[in-house]
């Protein structure tokens, strides 16, 4: 994003008109309009006042960083993960903030790091949640007004989920209403254009993304149908629906845990101890041995499963918390033999080389 886009984005976020900005700075409205169109730039003497007016700083306002390359973006993500895993959550969190200050215009990086750090709070059982959670949620709020549609929609989706978790259905609906209905499948048209131009690698990248997202969306739909069946007391139907996810994940070369977690809910609801333990073990093995750099599949040649890897950490955090405290797993904890088996499994699922006490 260049300075013209930065000015426009921040002005709109503050609900200010170009005329209001012009009046505050003592310039004409057409001058502000030219700034935002990139036809001209503010005089250097106006930069400090303009930065203060837009609630930012001169360094951010003057950033001409157009955005990170996919390779640099991925490298930053992996370094944040490494620091959280090996040096503790605070080290990864601090490094992430440094990178966001270095690349203040990269909303794509911001949403990725916010989502990862949000999930890692539970995964690494960070004790001082309120030290970090408000900052992460503030980042979601900021990104909910992003000019990058995909980032905006993901941030809004995260805020909707948090509102629902807090039983604030009114706020959830208000946030949900801000997500626009798609009018055209731009990604599909772009992939078709790349193919027409003979740019097969870029076309394949887009279609790989579509395979992963579509399979994930289908599994999520089955998960919700299974959950509805459970709430209505149709246990056999819930189990039947849940088991349909496995061949979908297998056909798309997705990790086993994605379908196994769906089946887990049905087996837990029916208090099937052996099936529950078997699925927990399959999930643990799948997550433990999932290395995105080792993916060997024609469906993930270029894009890989980085996003799925981050999701697996969030799911692992949820499962670790549930099996230890949720009443749904009480039938396992009450049986001494099963409880011992479950404890050993939990220990094997804990993140390795983590040092939460170093925060």
Secondary structure as GFF3:
##gff-version 3
##sequence-region A 1 359
A	DSSP	alpha_helix	3	13	.	.	.	ID=ss1
A	DSSP	alpha_helix	18	25	.	.	.	ID=ss2
A	DSSP	alpha_helix	29	37	.	.	.	ID=ss3
A	DSSP	three_ten_helix	44	46	.	.	.	ID=ss4
A	DSSP	alpha_helix	47	53	.	.	.	ID=ss5
A	DSSP	alpha_helix	58	61	.	.	.	ID=ss6
A	DSSP	alpha_helix	70	87	.	.	.	ID=ss7
A	DSSP	alpha_helix	89	102	.	.	.	ID=ss8
A	DSSP	alpha_helix	107	123	.	.	.	ID=ss9
A	DSSP	three_ten_helix	129	131	.	.	.	ID=ss10
A	DSSP	alpha_helix	133	143	.	.	.	ID=ss11
A	DSSP	alpha_helix	149	165	.	.	.	ID=ss12
A	DSSP	alpha_helix	169	177	.	.	.	ID=ss13
A	DSSP	alpha_helix	186	197	.	.	.	ID=ss14
A	DSSP	alpha_helix	200	231	.	.	.	ID=ss15
A	DSSP	alpha_helix	235	243	.	.	.	ID=ss16
A	DSSP	alpha_helix	245	251	.	.	.	ID=ss17
A	DSSP	alpha_helix	256	269	.	.	.	ID=ss18
A	DSSP	alpha_helix	273	288	.	.	.	ID=ss19
A	DSSP	three_ten_helix	292	294	.	.	.	ID=ss20
A	DSSP	alpha_helix	306	325	.	.	.	ID=ss21
A	DSSP	three_ten_helix	327	329	.	.	.	ID=ss22
A	DSSP	alpha_helix	330	333	.	.	.	ID=ss23
A	DSSP	alpha_helix	336	349	.	.	.	ID=ss24
A	DSSP	three_ten_helix	356	358	.	.	.	ID=ss25
###
